Amino acid sequence: MTGADWSESLPITANDDVVRARQAVRALAQECRLSLVDQTKLVTAASELARNTLVHGGGGTMRAALVESGVRRGVRVAFEDSGPGIPDLDLALTDGWTSGSGLGLGLSGSRRLVDEFTIDTRPGHGTTVTIVKWAR
Amino acid sequence: MSERVPVLRIGDVLLVSIQTDLDDQAVLNLQEDLAAEVVDTGARGVVIDITAVDIVDSFVGRMLATIASISRMLDAETVVVGMRPAVAITLVELGLSLGGVRTALTLEKGLRLLERSRAATERGPGGWSDPATR
């Protein structure tokens, strides 16, 4: 997927950007006709990841778009920062492990809420988390 | 500037109804405002209405648990009312079961829960028939 395929692009540099990120993802989830439970899961995952981008990545960008694969339709959202990266990904994906003052559910919990979850992280260069939720 | 959620007082119960999508700072403000109000008013109960809330992520979930703990320490009981089914499903899958938070399906049931638990506390551990208090 190239950059041109994203229909939404939002900076995430302050608390209210996290609110805007949730609203943008909700609008796409509704457009995609995800069920109410799936909308709720996707928006919750997006909220966790947007907060990670802000708090751990030092800010970044959210991109989102409707995607199609065969007859399936879904919503893809990517969170990109150029922060410190995640040195130990397995540890970061463990429930309850936290590098800050949170509950340690952001990454591990949001992974459970979506259908596809990929992390591309390079220590010192930044992190990109991409999620997809498919309509059932 | 993050908004502040109004805290209403009905008798000795404080009522907060979250009506908008709050940013994290507004969530923290609410936590502090409620703790201060519990002490200022001597409230015995706190009801947080989340009927209008369409997602509860780990930050808001933690706030609900923290408010329950803080108010318990300040001699007040907290009930979260109006959680939507999709929110409950998502919270459990996220890994947050909000174990220490009392919930009720509606505001009315939440208020009744507070009344009942107040009555039970006032009777004391021995209940009505405790010979020491008769």
Chai-1 contact restraints between the chains, C-beta under 6 A:
chainA,res_idxA,chainB,res_idxB,connection_type,confidence,min_distance_angstrom,max_distance_angstrom,comment,restraint_id
A,N15,B,D23,contact,1.0,0.0,6.0,A-B,restraint_1
A,N15,B,D24,contact,1.0,0.0,6.0,A-B,restraint_2
A,N15,B,Q25,contact,1.0,0.0,6.0,A-B,restraint_3
A,D16,B,D23,contact,1.0,0.0,6.0,A-B,restraint_4
A,V19,B,D21,contact,1.0,0.0,6.0,A-B,restraint_5
A,V19,B,D23,contact,1.0,0.0,6.0,A-B,restraint_6
A,L36,B,A86,contact,1.0,0.0,6.0,A-B,restraint_7
A,V37,B,A86,contact,1.0,0.0,6.0,A-B,restraint_8
A,V37,B,I89,contact,1.0,0.0,6.0,A-B,restraint_9
A,T40,B,I55,contact,1.0,0.0,6.0,A-B,restraint_10
A,T40,B,A86,contact,1.0,0.0,6.0,A-B,restraint_11
A,T40,B,T90,contact,1.0,0.0,6.0,A-B,restraint_12
A,K41,B,T90,contact,1.0,0.0,6.0,A-B,restraint_13
A,V43,B,I55,contact,1.0,0.0,6.0,A-B,restraint_14
A,T44,B,I55,contact,1.0,0.0,6.0,A-B,restraint_15
A,T44,B,D57,contact,1.0,0.0,6.0,A-B,restraint_16
A,T44,B,T90,contact,1.0,0.0,6.0,A-B,restraint_17
A,S47,B,D57,contact,1.0,0.0,6.0,A-B,restraint_18
A,E48,B,D57,contact,1.0,0.0,6.0,A-B,restraint_19
A,D95,B,G95,contact,1.0,0.0,6.0,A-B,restraint_20
A,L103,B,S58,contact,1.0,0.0,6.0,A-B,restraint_21
A,L103,B,R62,contact,1.0,0.0,6.0,A-B,restraint_22
A,L105,B,S58,contact,1.0,0.0,6.0,A-B,restraint_23
A,L105,B,L94,contact,1.0,0.0,6.0,A-B,restraint_24
A,L105,B,G95,contact,1.0,0.0,6.0,A-B,restraint_25
A,G109,B,L94,contact,1.0,0.0,6.0,A-B,restraint_26
A,G109,B,G95,contact,1.0,0.0,6.0,A-B,restraint_27
A,R112,B,E93,contact,1.0,0.0,6.0,A-B,restraint_28
A,L113,B,E93,contact,1.0,0.0,6.0,A-B,restraint_29
